[in-house]
Amino acid sequence: MTEEDLSGTLFDAAIIGGGINGVGIAQDLALRGLKVVLLEKDDFAGHTTGASTKLIHGGLRYLEYLEFGLVRESLREREILLKNAPHLVVPLQLDIPVYKTSKRNFLTVKAGMVLYDLLSWDKSLPNHHFIRNARKIARRELGITTRGLKAVTSYYDCQALLPERLCVEVARSAATAGALMLNGHKVTACNHDEPGVARLTVKNRQTGITHPVKARIVVNAGGIFVDKILRMIDEKSPRKMGGTKGSHILLHKFDGGPKQALYIEAYQDGRPFFIIPWYDFYLVGTTDIYYDGDLDLVRASEEEIGYLLRELNHWLTKKSIGRDDIVYSYAGVRPLPWEPGKKESRVTRKHIIYDHQAHDGTENLISIIGGKLTTYRSLAGECGDLICQKLGYERESKTKDTPLPGAAGVTDMKSYREEQAVLLAKRYGLRVKITAALLDLYGAGAADVLALTGERPQWKRLICDAPLTIGAQVVFAIRFEFARDLSDILIRRLGMTRSACLGLDCLRETAAIAGEILNWSGREREERIAAYETYVQTRFKPALFERCLAGREG
């Protein structure tokens, strides 16, 4: 199906929102055989999903609040993601230092880790282990102060290296199963005045063309925009979302820095504080602050950056970190339920599948409140069960045993990568480093990217050497991964957040290829280049922004 089919189709479900929960629901329903359309006003993973700490985790700290069910669900989903997306989700070893001054003492942490292992009884990752011997602790090369250090516990969770690509691959899986996935399409009206059918008006934000859409069920999976969507339907809709902002900073790795990811009890307020090696950087975060600002422009505040720097400098021993050391920052808002009066850290991370018919009498409407990156698949299955029940279908969820496109047909990603890197390099006359980089990003889909070079051999050329990126990837992003604009391509398809320049160094070459495929005029190409520069400067506040611009102009 295409955009032209919108007005002539009665969909079983219309999903508003293309974050990880929205695309997960689309995948779940499409695999059950339902007619599905997803409508995202911006781009897939354009907000909260692309602004997380990049962890796929059980939620160790949720044990403190006795949310055992949520922890078990998260640990089960972590294992499923390791199987279904091994090119995108990888094991991550974390060290938790326990100090004399820690609020959570040795016995408390030990009890929590034992329970964490018990709740992940079916995992493939190793159990935790404690280190209390000073020499063994020294060999960990923690990179943080050892004054007052009593013990270190080491355990495994997982890392979604590029959550944006995880979201895009789920969207591709949904489309392959028959869902119509439309980013850049904003729902401007939604009416429920016709029994059994909801009527929506949808605007293509690039062409300005509007379409009527009919669906038997509407799923409001707008994440942080849930309330805004509900007030479009009913301006008196009570508040349901109470999002908190989480901000992060990135630093270049340095000699004497942490060798493993660190999960520390923050000295300022006792909340979780992470220092995580990520590609060539340390990812540092996060904050947890109620947020009522502009949801379309969420940035790390100076106060939050100051908080993170103070925390870093309290713990690090080999280097004093200042604002000039920050490569860039980013922030996102967690789509948590509205629980007034509660401290931010105590607001539940459990998701809510809100059936409006049961609560306020609105037929054909379901809202998704909350939800974590880790549990998107189980949330989608729960929502899919409710929709099938409402529509009278008896169809089971299939996502548990459905690998994402980059893992299709692969049983051992490590050996597959090693073998295919050599084979693809020989077949296409490329360096093994380039084909290995493609396999890291696309898994089994690397061969599909390289196949495009048969159409234009010049697409084999590197457009970026950090990370290694070829022209064919731009084409693949547009033709097969729903990319419409330069931020879609560079940030959420090619993963240029892995580069200090955030794609500015390869911007013009990327725009030239994209402009040819998308038929941009010279003027339109320049406008989009300028728009991307503004996007990077406002969204990420990179310290190296002016240097990157000067380097390209020179």
C-alpha positions in Angstrom: 0.0 0.0 0.0 1.0 3.6 -0.5 -0.2 7.0 0.5 -2.7 7.0 -2.4 -4.5 4.1 -0.7 -5.3 6.0 2.5 -8.8 7.3 1.5 -10.0 4.1 -0.1 -9.2 1.7 2.7 -11.0 0.9 5.9 -8.1 0.1 8.3 -8.5 -2.2 11.3 -6.2 0.1 13.2 -4.7 3.6 12.7 -1.7 4.2 14.9 -0.7 7.7 15.7 3.0 8.0 16.6 6.2 6.4 15.2 8.3 5.9 18.2 9.4 2.4 19.3 6.0 1.6 20.8 4.0 2.8 17.8 6.1 0.9 15.3 6.0 -2.1 17.6 2.2 -2.1 17.7 2.1 -1.8 13.9 4.5 -4.8 13.5 2.4 -6.9 16.0 -0.9 -6.2 14.3 0.4 -6.5 10.7 1.9 -9.9 11.5 -1.5 -11.0 12.9 -2.9 -10.1 9.5 -4.8 -6.9 10.3 -5.0 -3.8 8.0 -2.8 -1.2 9.6 -1.7 2.3 9.0 0.8 4.2 11.1 1.0 8.0 11.0 4.0 9.9 12.4 4.2 13.7 12.1 8.0 13.8 12.1 10.2 10.7 11.7 10.5 7.3 13.3 12.5 7.5 16.5 12.5 11.3 16.2 11.9 12.1 19.8 12.1 10.0 23.0 13.3 6.8 21.3 16.3 8.5 19.8 17.2 10.3 23.0 17.6 7.5 25.5 20.6 6.2 27.5 20.7 3.4 24.9 20.2 0.6 27.4 18.2 -2.6 27.0 17.9 -3.5 30.7 15.8 -5.2 33.3 15.6 -2.1 35.5 17.7 -3.0 38.5 16.6 0.0 40.5 12.9 -0.9 40.0 13.5 -3.7 42.6 13.7 -0.9 45.2 10.1 -0.1 44.5 9.0 -3.7 44.5 8.1 -3.7 40.7 9.1 -7.3 40.3 6.7 -7.9 37.5 8.2 -5.1 35.4 11.7 -6.3 36.1 10.9 -9.8 35.0 9.1 -8.6 31.9 12.1 -6.4 31.0 14.6 -9.2 31.5 12.6 -11.5 29.4 12.3 -8.9 26.6 16.0 -8.2 26.8 16.7 -11.9 26.0 14.2 -11.8 23.1 15.9 -8.7 21.6 19.3 -10.4 21.9 17.9 -13.2 19.7 15.9 -11.1 17.2 18.2 -8.1 16.8 21.8 -9.3 17.6 23.3 -6.7 15.2 21.6 -3.8 17.1 21.4 -5.1 20.7 24.6 -6.3 22.4 25.7 -7.4 25.9 27.0 -4.7 28.1 29.1 -5.4 31.3 28.5 -2.8 34.0 30.3 -2.3 37.3 28.6 -0.9 40.4 31.0 0.5 43.0 29.9 0.3 46.6 31.4 2.9 48.9 31.4 3.4 52.7 29.2 6.4 52.0 26.8 4.7 49.6 23.1 4.8 50.6 22.8 1.2 49.4 25.4 -0.9 51.3 27.1 -4.1 50.3 24.3 -6.4 51.6 21.6 -4.4 49.9 23.3 -4.4 46.5 24.2 -8.1 46.9 20.5 -8.9 47.7 19.4 -6.9 44.6 21.8 -8.6 42.3 20.8 -12.1 43.5 17.2 -11.2 42.9 18.0 -9.8 39.5 19.7 -13.1 38.5 16.7 -15.1 39.8 14.3 -13.0 37.8 16.4 -13.6 34.7 16.6 -17.3 35.1 16.3 -18.0 31.3 19.0 -15.6 30.3 22.0 -16.3 28.1 24.2 -13.7 29.9 26.5 -14.5 32.8 25.3 -14.0 36.4 26.7 -11.1 38.5 29.8 -11.5 40.6 31.2 -9.4 43.5 34.8 -8.2 43.9 36.1 -7.3 47.3 39.8 -7.9 46.9 41.7 -4.6 46.5 44.1 -6.0 43.9 41.3 -7.4 41.8 39.4 -4.2 42.0 42.5 -2.3 40.8 42.7 -4.6 37.8 39.2 -3.5 36.8 40.6 -0.1 35.8 37.5 1.7 36.9 38.9 5.2 36.3 37.1 6.5 39.4 38.2 7.2 42.9 38.8 4.2 45.1 38.8 6.2 48.4 36.2 4.5 50.6 35.5 1.8 48.0 34.3 -1.4 49.7 33.4 -3.6 46.8 32.5 -3.7 43.1 29.7 -5.8 41.6 29.9 -6.7 38.0 26.8 -7.7 36.0 25.4 -7.7 32.5 22.6 -5.9 30.8 22.4 -4.9 27.1 23.0 -1.8 24.9 21.0 -0.7 21.9 23.9 0.8 20.1 21.6 2.9 17.9 18.0 2.9 19.1 17.0 4.8 16.1 18.0 1.9 13.8 16.1 -0.5 16.1 13.0 1.6 15.6 13.5 1.8 11.8 14.0 -2.0 11.5 10.8 -2.7 13.5 9.1 -0.3 11.1 10.5 -2.2 8.1 9.3 -5.4 9.6 5.8 -4.0 9.9 5.8 -2.7 6.3 7.0 -6.1 5.1 4.0 -7.7 6.9 1.6 -5.3 5.1 1.4 -2.2 7.3 1.3 1.2 5.6 4.0 3.2 7.5 3.9 7.0 6.9 6.3 9.4 8.5 6.0 13.1 7.8 2.2 12.7 8.1 0.4 14.7 10.8 -3.1 13.8 12.0 -5.0 17.1 12.2 -8.4 15.8 13.1 -9.9 12.7 14.6 -13.7 12.1 15.0 -15.6 9.3 16.6 -19.1 10.3 15.7 -19.7 7.4 13.4 -20.5 4.1 15.2 -17.7 1.5 14.8 -15.5 3.8 12.7 -13.1 6.6 13.5 -12.5 9.3 10.9 -9.1 11.0 10.7 -7.7 13.8 8.6 -4.0 13.4 7.7 -1.7 16.0 6.2 1.5 15.2 4.3 3.8 17.8 5.8 6.0 17.9 2.7 3.4 18.2 -0.1 0.6 19.8 2.0 -1.9 17.3 0.6 -4.6 16.1 3.1 -6.3 12.7 3.1 -9.3 11.3 4.9 -8.6 8.0 6.8 -11.1 5.6 8.3 -10.2 3.0 10.9 -12.1 0.7 13.3 -9.6 1.4 16.1 -7.3 4.4 16.7 -4.2 3.8 18.8 -2.8 7.0 20.3 0.9 6.0 20.6 2.1 9.6 20.5 4.5 9.1 23.5 5.1 12.5 25.0 2.4 13.9 22.6 -0.4 11.7 23.9 -2.1 14.6 25.7 -1.8 16.9 22.7 -3.5 14.2 20.5 -6.2 13.6 23.0 -7.0 17.3 23.2 -7.3 17.4 19.5 -10.1 14.8 19.9 -11.6 16.4 23.0 -10.2 19.7 24.3 -11.4 18.9 27.8 -9.4 15.7 28.0 -7.8 15.5 31.4 -4.0 15.3 31.7 -2.5 11.8 31.5 1.2 12.4 30.8 3.8 13.6 33.3 7.0 13.3 31.4 10.4 13.8 32.9 13.4 15.0 31.0 16.6 13.0 30.8 19.8 14.7 29.5 23.1 13.3 28.4 26.6 14.6 27.5 29.2 12.9 25.4 33.0 13.1 25.9 35.9 11.7 23.9 37.4 8.7 25.6 40.7 9.5 27.4 43.6 7.6 28.9 42.9 6.5 32.4 39.1 6.6 31.8 36.7 3.8 32.7 37.2 0.5 30.8 33.8 -0.8 31.6 30.4 0.9 31.9 29.8 2.3 35.3 26.5 2.4 37.2 27.1 4.8 40.2 24.9 6.1 43.0 25.1 9.9 42.3 26.6 11.7 45.2 24.4 14.8 44.7 21.0 13.0 44.9 21.5 9.3 45.0 19.9 8.6 41.6 21.4 6.3 39.0 24.4 7.9 37.2 26.0 6.2 34.2 29.4 6.5 32.4 29.1 4.2 29.4 31.8 3.6 26.8 30.0 4.0 23.4 32.0 3.9 20.2 34.7 6.6 20.6 32.9 8.3 23.4 31.8 8.2 27.0 28.0 8.5 27.2 27.2 10.3 30.5 23.8 10.6 32.1 21.2 11.1 33.1 18.9 13.6 34.7 15.3 13.1 35.8 13.3 16.3 36.0 9.6 17.1 35.4 9.2 18.8 32.0 6.4 21.0 30.7 8.4 22.8 28.0 8.3 22.6 24.2 8.1 18.9 23.3 9.3 19.6 19.8 12.6 21.1 21.1 13.9 19.3 24.1 17.5 20.3 25.0 19.9 19.7 27.9 19.8 22.8 30.1 22.8 24.5 31.5 21.8 23.4 34.9 21.6 19.8 33.9 25.0 20.0 32.2 26.4 21.5 35.3 24.9 18.6 37.4 26.5 16.0 35.1 29.9 17.7 35.1 29.9 18.0 38.9 29.0 14.3 39.2 31.8 13.4 36.7 34.4 15.4 38.5 33.5 14.0 41.8 34.2 10.5 40.6 36.9 10.7 37.9 40.6 10.6 39.0 42.6 11.0 35.7 41.0 14.0 34.1 39.0 17.1 35.1 36.1 17.6 32.8 34.9 21.1 31.7 32.3 22.3 29.3 34.9 22.5 26.6 35.4 18.7 26.8 31.7 18.1 25.9 31.4 16.9 22.3 27.7 17.3 22.3 24.6 16.9 24.5 21.1 15.7 23.9 17.9 15.3 25.9 14.6 13.5 25.7 11.4 13.3 27.7 10.2 10.0 29.2 6.5 9.5 28.4 5.5 8.7 32.0 2.0 8.7 33.5 0.8 11.8 35.4 1.3 11.1 39.1 1.2 14.5 40.7 3.1 14.9 44.0 5.4 12.0 43.4 9.2 12.4 43.2 10.3 11.9 39.6 12.3 8.7 40.3 9.2 7.2 42.0 6.9 7.6 39.0 6.1 4.1 37.7 7.8 2.9 34.6 5.1 0.4 33.9 3.1 1.1 30.8 -0.7 1.5 30.7 -2.9 0.4 27.8 -5.7 2.9 28.3 -9.0 1.8 26.8 -11.0 4.9 26.6 -14.3 3.1 26.1 -13.9 1.5 29.6 -12.9 4.8 31.2 -14.7 7.7 29.5 -17.0 6.1 26.9 -15.0 7.0 23.8 -15.3 4.2 21.4 -12.5 2.9 19.1 -9.7 4.7 21.0 -6.8 3.3 22.9 -3.9 5.4 24.4 -0.5 4.2 25.3 0.9 5.8 28.5 4.4 5.1 29.5 6.5 2.3 28.1 10.3 1.6 27.9 12.5 0.9 25.0 13.2 -2.6 26.4 9.6 -3.6 26.7 8.2 -2.3 23.4 7.4 -5.8 22.0 5.5 -7.0 25.1 3.6 -3.7 25.2 2.7 -4.1 21.5 1.5 -7.7 22.1 -0.7 -6.6 25.0 -2.2 -3.8 22.9 -2.6 -6.2 20.0 -4.5 -8.7 22.1 -6.9 -5.9 23.2 -7.5 -4.8 19.7 -8.1 -8.3 18.4 -10.6 -8.8 21.3 -12.4 -5.6 20.4 -12.6 -6.5 16.7 -13.5 -10.1 17.2 -10.3 -11.6 15.8 -8.6 -14.7 17.3 -5.1 -14.2 16.3 -1.9 -14.7 18.3 1.1 -12.4 18.4 4.0 -13.6 16.3 6.7 -11.1 17.2 8.5 -13.3 19.7 9.8 -15.5 16.9 10.2 -12.8 14.2 13.8 -11.6 13.8 14.2 -8.1 12.5 15.3 -7.6 8.9 19.0 -7.4 9.7 18.9 -10.7 11.6 16.8 -12.7 9.2 18.3 -16.1 8.6 21.3 -15.5 10.9 21.9 -17.9 13.8 25.3 -16.6 15.0 25.8 -12.9 14.2 29.5 -12.9 15.2 30.6 -15.7 12.9 28.2 -14.4 10.2 29.8 -10.9 10.4 33.3 -12.3 10.2 32.6 -14.5 7.2 30.4 -12.0 5.2 32.9 -9.1 5.7 35.5 -11.0 3.7 33.0 -12.4 1.1 31.3 -9.0 0.5 34.7 -7.2 0.3 35.9 -9.6 -2.5 32.6 -9.4 -4.3 32.4 -5.6 -4.4 36.0 -4.7 -4.4 35.9 -2.9 -1.0 38.1 -3.0 2.0 37.0 -5.4 4.7 36.8 -2.6 7.2 34.0 -1.0 5.1 32.0 -4.2 4.7 32.4 -5.0 8.4 31.1 -1.5 9.2 28.1 -2.2 7.0 27.4 -5.5 8.7 27.6 -3.8 12.1 24.9 -1.4 11.1 22.6 -3.5 8.9 23.4 -7.1 9.8 22.2 -9.3 7.0 20.9 -6.2 5.2 24.4 -5.2 4.3 24.2 -7.2 1.1 21.1 -5.3 0.1 22.9 -2.0 0.6 25.8 -3.2 -1.5 23.6 -4.5 -4.3 22.6 -0.9 -5.0 26.1 -0.3 -6.3 25.4 -2.4 -9.3 23.1 0.4 -10.4 25.8 3.1 -9.8 29.3 2.0 -9.0 30.2 5.5 -7.7 27.9 4.7 -4.7 30.7 2.5 -3.4 32.7 5.6 -2.6 33.1 6.7 1.0 31.2 9.8 1.9 32.5 9.6 5.5 35.4 7.9 7.1 34.3 8.2 10.7 32.1 6.3 10.8 32.8 4.5 7.5 29.9 5.3 5.2 29.3 4.8 1.5 26.9 6.6 -0.9 24.7 3.5 -1.3 23.6 3.9 2.3 22.0 7.2 1.5 20.1 5.6 -1.4 19.1 2.6 0.8 17.8 5.0 3.5 15.5 6.7 1.1 14.3 3.7 -0.9 13.9 1.1 1.8 14.0 2.9 5.2 11.4 5.7 4.8 13.9 8.6 4.9 12.6 11.9 3.5 15.1 14.5 4.8 18.7 15.0 5.8 18.2 14.5 9.5 16.3 11.3 8.8 19.2 10.0 6.7 22.2 11.3 8.7 21.0 10.9 12.3 18.4 8.1 12.3 19.6 5.9 9.4 23.4 6.3 9.1 24.0 6.8 12.8 26.0 10.0 12.5 25.6 10.5 16.3 28.7 8.3 16.3 30.7 11.2 14.9 31.8 14.3 16.6 30.7 16.4 13.6 27.2 14.8 13.7 27.2 14.4 9.9 28.3 18.0 9.1 31.5 16.9 7.4 29.6 14.7 4.9 26.5 16.9 4.7 27.0 18.3 1.2 27.8 14.9 -0.4 24.9 13.3 1.3 22.6 16.1 0.1 23.9 15.7 -3.5 23.0 12.0 -3.5 19.7 12.5 -1.7 18.7 15.4 -3.9 19.2 13.3 -7.0 17.1 10.5 -5.7 14.4 12.8 -4.3 14.5 15.3 -7.3 15.4 18.3 -5.2 16.2 21.5 -7.1 19.5 23.3 -6.3 17.7 25.8 -4.2 15.8 23.2 -2.3 19.0 21.3 -1.6 20.6 24.4 -0.2 17.6 25.0 2.0 17.7 21.5 3.4 21.4 21.8 4.1 20.8 25.0 6.1 17.9 23.3 7.9 20.1 20.4 8.9 22.8 22.8 10.2 20.1 24.5 12.3 18.7 21.1 13.5 22.1 20.0 14.7 22.9 23.2 16.4 19.6 23.4 18.3 19.1 19.7 19.1 22.6 18.7 20.1 24.4 21.9 20.9 27.7 20.4 19.7 30.8 22.1 21.1 32.5 21.5 17.7 29.7 23.0 15.6 31.6 26.1 14.5 34.8 24.1 13.8 32.9 21.7 11.6 31.3 24.5 9.6 34.6 26.3 9.2 36.3 23.0 8.1 33.7 22.4 5.4 33.7 25.9 4.1 37.5 25.9 3.9 
